[in-house]
């Protein structure tokens, strides 16, 4: 990757400092405003389940589950200890990670493209729909992305000159990232590949970075040894479907635009800006550097995971969020090259205003667009309680549904698990969460072909009441005749 821009040796301008503060404030607003408004969805309920346990029980539960490495859960538990575990409290650690991510990416962009690059990278990170959504979600994606940004910053710093603080930072960011999300390994491998490509010019850097990476993998190795020491380990990813060839360009477009499974004007315009920035890099900027980032940092990792997923599917777009620092790097390079081409001040400001408005529109769409809505378990429970369903038997489509029902005090997790559909007595509430395997979407709100609808009710049962949500959760009240009647 590129060495530090020569402009970094100059004193930072007041305009740049003020711009960065505005970007951080805007990013904080997009992440924190109405943070507790949406209902917890199923995956967030898993986070709640882990962090409400005591420390020893939480570690044991994380070992048994192991869908994600332990650091995110421990990070959230440490920040929420002693607090009420509301939706906002559970999501606040992700929003805080987003603030660090914005600052880190501003530094990253500044290294690559001076002040224009730093401001551009920060704006992209603060408003990108995929990142904003992750920052408002009680899952490890925002933290993994922020740690990725820190790792890339350390990489760029060490690429320029040997630095003990940067070496320590590299180990810390890589180690924490690897025990936050398994896909962090994809970014780690991409950085190794970057160093390998440039080995002729700087063999010492390749050796240094490889050693740092190996050192950073020690915590992950300890965790995996601990995890696989149990009798029947399972990563719980059997629900992921095998990706198609068309998924590769759609994933790249999702990383660029944050379209989240549904094309709309905001994400389309956002993606076009990033593509224009890449075009500017190719025609007016550092072509070799831009091409290297696209191929080595984005295309090769996505294709590699796609190939692996033909045998063992692990391919989901939101997992690739760890590559977003490289998208920010492309945007920084393009903006820096564009700033040099726009000689007139009015043209620069016009471009800044247009890009900022489009970016803010895309970021705000996370608050307003239906495709970002989360499973509405809160309203489902409110309806069931209004119907006095808590006093009746109920059955669920899958036992994991008990977690969000438990968070909203409809199910008592200590009293045992409910029956599975259709094993409940009359009258009975059937609660369904529709199967979700969409590769590019972020929420249940985005429907896909082949997704099941209502369950098939027994012949002896008649439907009395029903509640449905576009977010993929439903409930039916059934009155069934006793056998023999």
Secondary structure, DSSP 8 states (H G I E B T S, - for coil): -----GGGGS---HHHHHHHHHHHHHHHHHHHTTTTTS---HHHHHHHHHHTS-HHHHHHHHHHH-SS-SHHHHHHHHHHTTS---HHHHHHHHHHHHHHHHHHHHHHHHHHHHHHHHHHHHHHHHH-HHHHHHHTSSSTHHHHHHHHHHHHHHHHHHHHS--HHHHHHHHHHHHHHHTT-TTHHHHHHHHHHHHHHTTTT-HHHHHHHHHHHHHHTHHHHHHHHHHHTSSS-----TT-----THHHHHHHHHHHH--TTS--HHHHHHHHHHHHHHHHHHHHS-HHHHHHIIIIIIIHHHHHHHHHHTTS----GGGGGGGHHHHHHHHHHHHHHHHHH--SHHHHHHHHHHHHHHHHHHHHHHHH-GGG----HHHHHHHHHHTTGGGSEEEESSTTHHHHHHHTTSS-GGG---EETT---SSEEEEEE-----SS-SSTTS--TT---S----TTEEEEEEEE-TTSEEEEEEEE--TT-
